[in-house]
Amino acid sequence: MEEQTPKPKNDNKFLIFMGIGFQMIAIIAVSAWLGQLIDHHYKNPKPYVTLALLLFGTVGSIWQLIKQVTHLNE
């Protein structure tokens, strides 16, 4: 028989989802900041790197959200 790892005893769903929201904001903000730094460093006339990293950060944060909510429902 397979041993199951115990789940954390935190039953306050509001705090869990608030933490997930802060993680999403942090991922998107860091990717935007990094994109601006790269665009400024290379003196790009258009913010292509910022837009690409924002897209990557948004997709990554949604993937993280789905992963955490799926784990929460198990």
Helices and strands as residue ranges (DSSP letters): H 13-41, H 48-73
